[in-house]
Amino acid sequence: MSSDFPTRFAQIFASLDKTNLSRVGEIYTPDVHFTDPLHEVHGLRAMQAYFGELYANVEDLQFEFHQCQSVTEGQGLLRWTMTYRHPRLAGGGPISVEGCSCIYFRDDLVYRHIDYFDAGALLYEHVPLLGKIIRWLKGRLA
């Protein structure tokens, strides 16, 4: 197993777009299990479909990776900022969200991928009316 795999994974992941989703198979196992605060996906085909829907519904989706490291053999940690635009969110302007990924890999393929990020900052805060309520609640709880 390669200790530089998290960096290679991040490079391929950051290069994904709606035109090259076949590359998903270069970094994930056929039985990959992906989880984030909004989704749970099992299997490579489902993962490709998930990415296909993601890229079809947003504009200018980009990932900038700030940290990519192996923490133990077969486990990596990646810190990132995702920036995207959606025509019905934030007036179509850019939305940036910081997050991190914990990846578990063997034979230089990820079999478990867990993303951690603020779902409100990603989506809910940018929905008219609901966003005002979420921001107000966050302010009250801070």
ZAVOVEX-344669 format. One record per residue (C-alpha): y, x, z; residue in one letter. Coordinates in pm, whole numbers, padded with zeros to 5 digits, always signed. Example, Ala and Ser with C-alpha at 12.3 -4.5 7.8 and 13.67 -1.06 7.14 Angstrom:
// residues 2
-00450+01230+00780A;-00106+01367+00714S;
//
This chain:
// residues 142
+00000+00000+00000M;+00342+00123-00087S;+00605+00160+00186S;+00875+00121-00079D;+00732-00214-00189F;+01006-00421-00015P;+01268-00243-00228T;+01070-00298-00549R;+01015-00662-00449F;+01391-00708-00391A;+01474-00554-00730Q;+01238-00787-00917I;+01337-01089-00708F;+01709-01026-00769A;+01643-01002-01145S;+01478-01346-01164L;+01650-01622-01357D;+01546-01928-01555K;+01448-01712-01854T;+01196-01483-01684N;+01012-01683-01418L;+00681-01546-01546S;+00775-01232-01347R;+00703-01425-01025V;+00339-01325-01074G;+00440-00958-01058E;+00539-00989-00692I;+00331-01277-00546Y;-00042-01334-00499T;-00204-01643-00655P;-00237-01794-00305D;+00117-01716-00186V;+00254-01924+00102H;+00636-01956+00101F;+00847-02122+00371T;+01220-02167+00417D;+01422-02417+00624P;+01403-02675+00343L;+01071-02613+00164H;+00710-02513+00201E;+00525-02398-00109V;+00157-02302-00153H;+00028-02114-00456G;+00177-01917-00743L;+00205-02213-00981R;+00389-02417-00719A;+00612-02116-00653M;+00698-02086-01022Q;+00773-02460-01032A;+00991-02428-00720Y;+01191-02145-00877F;+01214-02341-01203G;+01370-02638-01021E;+01599-02408-00823L;+01736-02234-01131Y;+01766-02562-01325A;+01985-02721-01056N;+02228-02438-00982V;+02458-02208-01173E;+02510-01834-01124D;+02238-01787-00861L;+02242-01427-00741Q;+02085-01233-00456F;+02239-00917-00315E;+02002-00729-00088F;+02162-00531+00197H;+01847-00403+00367Q;+01491-00365+00243C;+01240-00196+00466Q;+00880-00186+00571S;+00854-00266+00941V;+00478-00215+00968T;+00209-00155+00712E;+00200-00464+00494G;+00513-00626+00636Q;+00871-00600+00516G;+01213-00724+00622L;+01490-00797+00374L;+01849-00894+00454R;+02040-01062+00174W;+02333-01271+00061T;+02266-01550-00185M;+02558-01674-00394T;+02535-01976-00618Y;+02739-02252-00774R;+02644-02617-00803H;+02867-02858-00996P;+02854-03121-00717R;+02901-02889-00419L;+03218-02714-00300A;+03404-02833-00608G;+03173-02622-00827G;+03294-02303-00662G;+03076-02021-00532P;+02881-02071-00210I;+02751-01765-00025S;+02484-01772+00243V;+02342-01482+00440E;+01975-01477+00525G;+01670-01267+00576C;+01315-01268+00450S;+00999-01156+00619C;+00735-01068+00363I;+00369-00988+00416Y;+00203-00798+00135F;-00119-00634+00030R;-00187-00437-00286D;+00187-00457-00362D;+00188-00838-00386L;+00339-01081-00136V;+00098-01336+00012Y;+00336-01475+00277R;+00714-01510+00241H;+00933-01665+00511I;+01308-01710+00457D;+01553-01765+00740Y;+01904-01897+00671F;+02153-02162+00782D;+02063-02475+00581A;+02399-02628+00670G;+02586-02333+00520A;+02361-02347+00214L;+02386-02716+00141L;+02494-02976+00395Y;+02840-02836+00470E;+02931-02866+00103H;+02842-03232+00059V;+03156-03451+00076P;+03192-03639+00407L;+02865-03500+00546L;+03015-03151+00525G;+03311-03253+00740K;+03076-03390+01005I;+02854-03079+01002I;+03154-02844+01027R;+03297-03054+01311W;+02965-03044+01498L;+02934-02669+01452K;+03286-02627+01587G;+03209-02839+01891R;+02889-02648+01965L;+03043-02302+01921A;
//
